[in-house]
Amino acid sequence: MDNGINRRALEQMMFKAFDKITPMPEELFKEFAAELRLESYPKNHVLLSAGSLSEASYFLLSGLVRFHYTTEDGQEFNKAFYNEGQIVGALSSIILKEPSRYTIETLEPCQVFVVPDQVYASYGKKNLAWERLFSHCCQMMLVRNERREAELLLRAPKNRYIQFVRNFPDLTQRISQYHIASYLGITSVALSRSRAKWDEELETP
């Protein structure tokens, strides 16, 4: 496929995702999209390292990424997973202009539009659609974080796993058992012992 035609199709995919959240002026979006880089990254590529300042967010055209914290002794804890059609970035770093507390890393080869923070900010001054889009992203992350906090504090591992499968039915086969266990706050061995039984319970009406 011609690269120009392919890029236009990908820009249209991004436009539809944005327009679904808030009415988006198409001509201004085309101007915005022209300033974005189209990039492809391999699996296990770090988009943003913990301790670094955010310079850009990413619109995922394909692929899967994880957000994770790393302890001083190198142990990792998964915070969240995002897949195609979603915007990923370190909101606290963007808003507070401070280093990110977590790392953003690809779990699959990813194709993305790179959205420099200064570009997004400049369009926020041109049209309220970008401000509404940013507000929506903040609200969805707040809701997601609040639900995850409640699951970790109030639910047993089995119920956390069942909720994970219900929340991400299309991702359970794309995410390794190790990474799912890290997200659930249990060991991979513990998940391996119980996963088949828990899956049976999910299938029971």
N, C-alpha and C positions, 0 to 999 in steps of 0.2 A: 504493500500500500504506500502511496506517496506520503512523504513525511508531513507535508503541509496539510493534506487531507486528514491524516491520522491525528495531527495536533488539534485541528479544528473539532474533530469528533470528541477528543478528550476534554477540550475546553467546554464543549456543550454538556458533557457529563458533569463537569464541575458547576457550570451555570445552573443546571437543573437541580443539583443538590442544594445550592445556595438559595435558589428561587423558591424551593419547597419550604425553606425555613422562614424567609421573608421576601416580599416582592423586590426583585432586583432589576434595576434599569439595564437592559441588555446592551445598549451601546456603551455605557460606562463600564459594564463588565468586560466587554471586548477590549477596551483600553487598558483595564486592570490586568486582564489575562496576558496581554502582550508584554507585560513587564515581568512575567514569571518564567523561571527556568523549568524545563521539563527534564527530569533526571531519572535514571534507573540505578538502583542500588542492589548489591547482592545480599544474601542471607547473612545475618550477624554483623551488619554494618551499623555503626553507631551514628545516629543522627544528631544527638546531643548528649554530651557527657555530664554526669553529675559534677558540680563545681564550676561549670561553664555558664557564661551568660547566653541567653537566647538571642539569636540573630535572625531566626526564621521559624515559621511554622510550615507544616507540610499537608497538602491535600492528597490523600491516598487514592490513586487511580486503580491500583491493584496491589495485592500483598497484605501482609500482617505485621504489626509491630507490637512491642511490649514496652511498658514503663516499669523500671525496677530500681529499687534501692539496693545499695551495697554497703555492708558493714565494714568496719575497719579490718576485720580478719578475712574479708573477701566473700562472705556469705551473701547471697542475693535473695531478695524478696520481691516477687512480682506485685506491682500495684494495679496494672490495668492492661487490657489488650484492645487494640483498635484495628479495624480492617477497612477494605475499600469503601470509598464514599464518605469517609470521615476526615476531619481535620485534627491533626495532632501537633502538640506543642507544649511548652512548659509555661502555663499561665502565670504562676507566681513570679517566675523570672521575667516574663513580659511586663506584668503589671508593676512589680516592685523594683525592677531593674537590679535584681540580685541573682547570684548563681543558682542554677537549678539544683534541687536536692536529689533529683533522680535522673537516671539515664534513659534515653529513648533509643531502642535498638530494633532492627528488623528481624523478624522470625522467618520470613520468606523473602525471596527477591521481590522488590517493590518498585513500582513506577509512581512517581510523585510530581506534583507541581510544587516547587519551592516558593514560599510566600515570604519574602523578607519583611521583617517587622516594620521597618520604616515605610515600605510600600503600603502595607495594610493601614498603617496609621494615617498616611497621606490621603487615602481614599475615604477614611472615616470622616475627614474634614470636608470632603466633596459631597457626600450623600449619606443620609442617616441609615441607609440599608446596611452599610458595613458596621455601623455602631450596633444595630439590632442583631446582626449576625454574631458579633463578638459577645454581646450580652447573652444571646442564646447559648453559645459555647460555654460561657461561664456558668450559666444556670444548670446546664446538663452535667457539667463536671461536678458541680456542688451536689446535685441530686445523686449522681453515681457514687461520689465519695461518702455521702451520708448513708446510703444503702449498704455500701461495703463495710463501713464502720459498724453498723448495726449487726450485719451478718457475722463479722468476726467476734464481736462482743457477746452476742446473744444466742447464736446458733451452734449446735454441735457439728462436727466435721461432716457427717452424713448429710445434714440439711444444707450445709454450705455447698457441698458438691451438687446436690439436687438443684439448688437455686442457680448454681453456675451453669449447669446444662440447660436449664430453662431459659436463662438469660442469653446464652450463646449457643443455641442448638447447632448452628452452622459452623462453629469453630472447634468443637470438641475433637474432631478428627484432624484438625490442622495444628493443634497445640500439643506438644509432647507431654507425657505424663509428669515428667519432672517439673515443667513450667506450670502445669495445672496445680500440682501439689504445693508449689511455692506460693501460688496465688491464694490457695485455700488455707495456708498456714499450717500444713502438716508435712510429714516426710513423704518422699516418693514411695518408700517401702510400705508405709501405712495406707497410702492410696491404692497401691498395687494389691494389697491384701483384701481390700473392701470394695474395689470399684465394680467388679462383676456383680456382686450382690446388690449394690446400690443401683446399678443400671437395670437390674431385674425389677426393682421396686419402681423405678421410673416407668417401666413398660406395663406395670400392672394398673388396670383401670381403677 
